[in-house]
Amino acid sequence: MSASPLALILEGRKRPGRELLAEWVRTRRLSNSWAAIALVVGFAAMLGVQQVIEPGTMRLLSAVFMFVALAQAWNLIGGFTGYASFGQVAFFGLGAYITAVLMNNSHLTFWLAMPAAIAGGVLFAVLIGLPLLRLRGHYFAIATLGAAEGSREVINNMTPVTGGGLGITIPTFGDQAPTPYFGKPGFYLAFLILAALSVAVSALLARSRFGYAMVAVHEDEAAAGAVGINTTSVKVIAFAVSGAIVACAGSIYAFQQIEFYPSDVFDPSFTVLMVIMVVIGGSGSILGPLVGAVGLELLSQFLRINLGSYNQLIFGAIIVVVVVFFPQGVVNFFRDAWRLRRISLLDNIRRYRL
C-alpha cells in the first residue's frame, strides 16, 4: 500500500530531495506510461468512431465528452482537494456569456472569445476563491452556491450587454458570423479534445507534487500547513484550474446552442450532475469521474428515450442504489476487489456502516 501524501511530504523533509524524487519517478513511471497510452488509444478510437456514427449519436457523444470534462474539473476541487463546490455552474455560465457577448457585440472570432472565456473563469475563481476557500464543509458549499446564483442575477440584469432575460444569440451564418458554425462533427471534435485535455491535466496534476499537496489538504489541512504547504495557494490554484476547464466547456456549449438564456447556462443541474458523476465513479481518482460521466450520461439518455416520463424517477432510484452499495465509488470498489481478489457487497456495506 502506498504512503499517504502527508507521509511522503514529511519524508521529503528528512531525506534528500533528489533521492525522494528518484524514488517517486521509479514508482510512477510505469503507471504513467500505461495511463498515457490508454488516453491516446481512447482518443484515437473516438476519432475513428466519428467516421461511422450517425449525427444523432455524434450529438449524444458530444454531451458525454462535455460531462467528462465537467466531472474531471469538479474532481480537482471536490475530490482531490476536498472542497465540495456547489457553484461550478457559475464558471460554465460565465464562459458561455463571455463567448456570446464577444462574438455578438464585439464580433470577435470564437478562437479569440474562447480564451477570453477561460481567462474570465480563472479570474472569477481567484476572486471568489480567496475569501470563500477560507470556509470549510457545508459553509463553503452554500457560499459557492450563492456565488453561482449571484452571478446569474448579475448576467440577468445586464440587459444592454447580455440581453438579460430575453437571451442572447451568437451569429453563426452569413456575413455577420465571426466564425462559421462547426456543425455536429466540429462540436464532436471540440468536446472530445476538451475531454482528453481535462483528463490529461487531471492526471498530470494528480501525479505531481502539487497533486500530493491537494490530497494532503483533503486529508488534514492543518497538518499540511504545519509541514510547509501553502494551503491557500493549493486551494486557489485547484479552484482556478477547475474553473478554467468548466468555462471552456461553457464557451463551446454556447457556440453549439447559438441562442440561450441565463437559466439555460446557469442551471444548477449542471453542478448536481458533476457531483453525482464524481461520487458514483469514485472521487479523488482519474478513472472515477471518467467512468461516472460516461456511464450516467449514457444511462440518462437511454432512460429518457425508452421510458418517457418515468425516466427521472428510475434514474434517481438507480443513483440511490449505487450510492448505497458503492459509497466509495464504483471504480474504487472494483479496484479494491481486484487487489483483495474478493467481491462482496455485504462486506462493503459493513465497512461503511450502512
N, C-alpha and C positions, 0 to 999 in steps of 0.2 A: 504494500500500500504506500502511495506517495505521500511525502510530507506535506503539511499544510503550508500555505504561502507565508504565514507568520513565522513558522518554524524555519523556512528557508531564508527569510529575511534576517532573522536572528542569527542563523548560522553564518550568513554572509558577513555579519559584524565580527565574527570570531575567526573567520578563515580568510585567506587572501582572495580578493575579488576575482583574479584570473583563474584560480583553481575552481571556485564555485561556478564561474561562467563555463569553464570547460566541462564540468560535470553536468550542468544544465543542458549544454549543447548535445552531449552524448546521449542523454536520456530522452531528449525531444526530437532529435534529428530524424529518426525512423518514422515516428508518428506524424511529424510534419510532412515528410515526403509522401506518405500514403494519403494524407488529407489533401495535399496539393494535387496529387494525381486524380483522386476522386472528384475534386472540384472541376478540373479540366475535362475529365471524361464526361461528367454530368452536363457541363456547359456545351460540349461538342454534341452530345446526344440530343439536347434540346434544340440546338441549331439544326440538326438533321431532321428532327421531327417536324419542324416548321414547314418543310417542303412537302409533306404528305398529309397534313391535317387540314380540315375544313375551316372556314373563317369563324364559325361559332365556337369551335374548340380552341382556336387561337385566342379568341377573346377571353374564354374561361381561363386558359393557362396564363394569360397576361395578368389576370386578377390574382392567380395563385402566386406568381412571381412577385407581385406588389406586396402581398401579405408576408411572403418570406422575408423581404427587406424590412417591413414594419416590425415583424416579430424579432428579427435579429437586432434591430435598433432598440426596441424596448428591453431586450435581454441584457444589453450593455449596462443600463442604469438600474433596471429592476432585478435582473438575475445575478449578474456578476457583482455589482456594487451594493445591491440590497436595498435600494431606494425605489419603492413602488410608485412610479409616477402615473397618475390618472389624468394627466393633461397633455399627453403626447399628441393628441389631435390638434393642439394649438400650432405645432410646427407644420403639420400637414396642411391646415387651413392657410397659414401664413405663406407657405411655399406656393400653394395654389393661387392665392390672390396677388402675391408679388409678381408671379409669372403673368397672370392675366392682365394686371394693370400695366405692366411694362410693354406687353405685346399689343394691348388695345389702345392705351393712352399715348405711349411713347413710341409705338411702332418698332420696338426692338425685336430682333430675331429671338427664337426660342433658345438658341445657343448662347445668347447673352443673358436672357431672362432667367434661365435655369441656374447658372452660377450665382446670380444675384439672389435668387430664392434660397439657395443653400447658405450663402453668407448671412442672409436675414435670419435663417433658422439658428445658425451658430450664435449670432449676436443676441437674439432673443433668449437663447438658452443660458448664455453667460449673464445677461441682465437679471433674469428671474432666478437663475441658479444660485448666484452668490447669496441672496437673502434666504431663499426657500430651502436650500440644502443644509441650512443650519437646523432645520426641523427634522424630526425623525418619525418613523412609523406612520400612523394614520393622520398625524398632523401634516406631514409632508404630502401625503396622498390627497387630502382635502384641499390643501393650498394649491397644488398643481391643477386640480380640477377647477378651482376658482379662477386660476390664471387662464385656463382654456376658455371658460365661459366669458371672462372679461375681454379676451381677445376677439371672440365672436361679436360681442356687443360693439366694440370699437369699429370693427370692419362694417358692421351693420349700419352704423351711424355716420360713416364717412361716405355718404351718398354721392357727392360730386366726384370722388375719386374711384370708389369701388362699385358704385351703383346701388349700394345698400341692399334693402330687401327686394329690389327689382332685379337683382342678379347682374352678372357681367358676362359678356360674350367675347370670345377670342376670335378675331378674324382669321379664317383658315383657307378661304378660297378667293380667287380673283386677285385683282391688283392691290387690294387692301391687306392681303395676308403677308405679314413679315416673314413667315416660314410656311411653306406648303404643308398641308396636313399629312401626317405619316401614314394613316390607314392602319388596318389591323396588323399587317406584317411589321410595320415600323414600330408600333407600340409593343408588340410581342418582343421584338429585339431590345427595345429600350428598357422594358421592365426585366427582361432576362439579364441584361448587363447589370442593372441595378441590384438584382438579387444576388448575382455572382459576386459583385463588389462588396455588398454588405456581409456576405458570408466570409469573404477573404479578409476584410477589415476586422471582423469579429475574431476570426481565427488568429490573425497576427497580433491583435491586442491581447487576447487571452493567453497566448504563449510567450508574452514578453514580460519584462519586469513590471511594466505598468499593469499588466493583467494580474500578476500576483498581488500588486498593491490594491487593485479593485476588490479582489476576493478577500484580502486581509481586512479592508474596510467593512466588508459584509460580515466577516466572522466576528470581529471585535474592533470597532473603530477606535476606542480609547487605547487599546494595546497597540494598534497600528500607528497611532500618533506618538505613542511612547517610544517606539523604536525608530522614529525619524521620518515616517511617511507624512508628507504634506497632504492630509486627508481632504482638505478643502480643494486643492488643485486636482486631486484624483477625481473627486465627485463632479466638479465643474467640467473637466475635460470629457469624462464619460458622458455627461449630460449633453455637452456640445456636439460630440460625435454622433450620439443618438439623434439629436435634433437635426443635424445635417442630413442624415440618411432619410429621416421622415419628411423633411422639407423637400428633398429631391423627389421623393415619391409623390408628394403633393403637387409638385411642379409638372411632372409627366402626366399625372392624373388630370390636372386642369386642362392641359392641351388636348388630352384624349376626349374629355367631356365636351369641350368647346363652350358650352353655356352651363352655368351653375349658380347656386345661391349660397349665402353664408351657412345656412342649415345643412347644405349638402356636404361641404368640406370641413365643417366644424362639428360633425355628427359624433357624439360621444361613443357611438357603437364601434367606431374605428379603434379607439383606445381599448374598449372592452374586448374586442376580438384579438388585439395584440396580446393582452394579458392572458386571455384564455389559451391562446395558441402556445405561449411560452410555458404556462403552467401544465397544460396537457402533455406537451412534448417533453418537458424537463428543463427547468431554468438553470442558469449557470453553466450551460454547455453550448456547443456549436450545433450539434446534430439535433438537440431537442426542439428548439424553435423552428428549425427547418422541417422536421417531421410533423410538428404540431400545425404549422401553417399549411403545408401541402395537404395533410390528412383532413383537417377541419374545413378548409375551403372547398375541397372536392366533395366532402360529405355534405356540406351545406347546400351546394349546388345540386347534388343528386337528390336530396330530400325535397328541395324546392320544386324540381321538375317533376318528380314522381309522386309526391304526397300532398301537393297543393296546400290547403290552409292548415294542415296538421304538421307541416314541416318544422315550424319553430318549436312546437311542443316536443316533438320527438328529438329534435336536435338538442334542446335543453336537457331532456332526460338522459341522452347519451353522454353529455358532458358531466352530469351529476354522477352517473355510474362510473365513468372513467376516473373522476377525481376521487371517488370513494375507494376504488380498488387499486388505483395507481397514484397515490398522493404525491409521490416523489417525481412523477412524470413517467410516461411510457418508456422513453429511451433509457432513463436511469434504472428503471425496474428491470428491463431485459439485459442491460449491461451487468447489473449485479447478479442476475440469474445465470448469465453466461459464466461469470467469474466463479460463482459458487457451484455451478452445474446443478442448479436446483430451481424449479419454478413452483411456487406455492403462493396463491393469492391469500390464503388464510394466514400464512406466516407474515406476509406483507401487511395485512390489516392489523395483526397483533403488534408488529414492530412500530407502527404509527399510532397504536392505541385507538383505533377507530371502532 
